[in-house]
Amino acid sequence: MTDLNVTQLGRMVDAPESPEAAILERVPNPQSDVLYLARFVAPEFTSLCPVTGQPDFAHLVIDYAPGDWLIESKSLKLYLTSFRNHGSFHEDCTVKVARKIVEIAQPRWLRIGGYWYPRGGIPIDVFWQTGPAPEGLWVPDQGVAPYRGRG
């Protein structure tokens, strides 16, 4: 697998200006005949409120069962970074990330948990998946405790 056909891995790459400008890349899955779950965790995801311009922070957990393709992790990091100056509501950001991964990698299954930190006193958690998990796929808990606030 020397020719992966990726443009960002192993090179200096500037952070993309926006999610639309970001390039999310895929690589061949050498275990495409096996049903398994891969997980990406982004505990410091940031975006901007589209109304106030104030920063919003989330802990994203992305679980997917790869098919023929894997998401190349450096390109995913750059894609997620592209939201730092992007104004969008929590729900839109969370689902946009998931749908982009589905578009590029065409996984057997995907779910995302967007655990947004409170601003204004209300945490907003956003969950989306492509459908029921395939039979036989081990899907562990996402491991993010609910926000409890100050006690």
Secondary structure, DSSP 8 states (H G I E B T S, - for coil): ------SSTTS-----SSTTT----EEE-TTTTS---EEEEEEEEEEE-TTT--EEEEEEEEEEE-SSEEE-HHHHHHHHHGGGG-B--HHHHHHHHHHHHHHHH--SEEEEEEEE--SSS---EEEEESSS--TT---------------
